[in-house]
Amino acid sequence: MPVFETAPLLLIAAAMLGYLLGSVPFGIVITRAMGLGDLRQIGSGNIGATNVLRTGNKPAALATLILDAAKGGIAVLIARALLGEDAAQIAGIAAFFGHLFPIWLGFKGGKGVATFLGTLLALAWPVGLLACATWLVLALIFRISSLSALVAAASSPVWAVVAGHGDAAVFAGILALLVLIRHDANIRRLLAGTEPRIGKK
């Protein structure tokens, strides 16, 4: 973690900015705009890109993936440009919490994988790229999004150290732990062999 030098009130402002950006439910916005229905009533009910893909609309899923990742990254980049590295990490964590617990949806949000990856890419791009590559390779091999996400998240602190960004290891570890917690139901299905594969409606 960086040395916290920014004034506490400014760090709070960075956290608020990050939370508000992270809480925008792009999956719901996009599916409604494209006439695909209420995403919370489709598939798993999750608001992320994997569930959008279950509508059969690949462009909508891709747009959700990009925007959910971008909102975490943008929060980091704005806070870094205006305040510094300490504020960037605070904003990134807040954006992630915003996606998990969005105020607009009664604090019932997604599982945060895309936002996690986007935040990592902005915070320390080599670490983010390694985590994204981990997800992609496992997704291509096993075709199970949750398994790919769990391994990518769990390995991210290790990638931070390997890539020479040890200062980001704690940050990555905090977010990874939250990803694992949010995937508790997926972990149970993985163990039972009933977890659906990517693209299954």
N, C-alpha and C positions, 0 to 999 in steps of 0.2 A: 504494500500500500504506500502511496506517496505521503510526504510530510504535509500535514494540514496547516496551511498558512493563510488561506482565505478566511475573511471574517465570517463568523457563524451565520449572520443574517443573509449573507450572499450565498452561503452553502445551502441554506434553507430555500432560497429563491431558486437555486439550481435544481434542488430536489423537486420543487413544485413544478418547474418547467418540464423536467424529465417525466414526472408522473403524468402530467396532462398530455404530453406527447404520446407516452406509452399507452395511455388508456383509450386512445382512439381505436374503436373496434373495426378495423378495415375489412375484415372478413364479412361482417354483417352489412356494412355500408355497400360493399361491392356486390354481394349476392342480391341485396334488395334493389340496387340500381339496375342490375341486369335481369331482374324479374325471376330470380331463382328461388324466391321464398325466404322464410326466416331460417337462417343457418342453425339456430338453436333447436329447430324441430327436424333437422336433417342428420342422418347418420348418427355419430356419437354426440351431437349437440355442441361440440367444441367450436370455437370461433376462429380456429387457425386454418392454414392453407391445406393441410391434409384432409380436413373435413370438407372444405370447399371443393376439393377434387372429387369427393363422393357425389357431387351434383352432376358430374360428367363434363363440367365446363373447365377445360384446362387453362384458358386465358384468365379466367377469374381466379383460379388457384394460384397461378403464377403472379398475378397482380397482388394478391393477398400476401404471398410469400415475400415479395419485394418490399411492399409497403410496411409490413410488420417488422421486417429487418431494418428498414430505413429509419423508422421512428426511434429505435434505440440508438442507431448510429448518429442520427441528427442531434439527438439530445446530448450525446458525448461531445460532438464537434462544436456545437454552440457554446456549451459550458467551458470547454477547453479554450476556445478563442476569446471568450469574454473574461474568464476568471482564472483558469489554470488547470493543471492536471488533477488536483484534489477535487475540484468541482466537477471535472469530467467524470470521475469515477462515481461520485455521488449521484450525478444526473443519470448515469448509465444504470445504476442499481434501481433508482427511482422509476426510470422508464420501464424496466423489467417488472417491477411491482405494479406499475400502471397497467401493463398488459394482463398480469395475473388477476388483479383486483380493480377493474375499471369502475370508476364512479358512475359512469353512464349506464352500466348494466347491473347495478346493485352489487358491485364488487365480485361478480361471478364472471371471470374471464377465461383466457386460454391457458395453455401449458408453457408458452413462452419460448419455444425452440428457435423460431425465426428471429425474435427480438434478442434472444441470447446471442445468436451468431452475429447479427448485425451490430450489436453493442461491442462484441469482442473485436470485430473487424475494424471499428472506428477507434477503439481503445489501443489495440496492439495488433495491427493487421497481419503480421506473420502468424500469431496465435490464432486469429480468426480464420485465416486460410487453412491452417492445419486442422482446425475443428471442422470446418466446412468439408474439407477433403475426407475426413474420417466419416462424416455423415454420408457423403456421396458414395464412397466405396462400399460401405455396409448396406446402403439402400439398394445399390445395384446388385449386390450379392444376395441379400436376404429378402429384399422387397418388403421390409417391415419398417415403417417410419419411426415408430417408438423405440425400437431396438437401436436404430441408427442414432437417434437423438440421445438416448441414454449413454451410449458409448462415447459419442462426441463430447457430451457435457462432462462425463466422468474423467475423460482424458485431457480436458482443456487445461487444468492446472499443471499437468505434466508437460504438455506442449508449451506452456508459458515458460517453464524452466528451460526446456530444451532449446527454445527459440531465443533465449537470452533476455526474456522479459519477466524475470522473477518478481518484479514489483506488481505484475498483473496476476500473479498466481493466486493470491488471496481473493482478489476480486472474482477471478474465474471460479474459484472454489465455492464462494458464496452463491453465485448464480447456479453453478452445477448442482449444489445441494438442493436448491429450490426446484430445479428441473426434475430431479429424482423424486422429490416429495410429490410434485404435481402429477407424476406418472405412476403413482402407486397402483391405480387400477390396471394400467397397462402392464406393469410388472407382474401382477397376479395373472393376467391373461397370457403373458409370455410364458410363465411357468406352467400354465395349464395347456399351452399349445393352441389357444383360441384367439390370439391376437390377429386382427385382419391385416391383409397385405395392402400395399400402396395401390390405389386405383380401384379398390373394391367399393362398389356403391352400397 
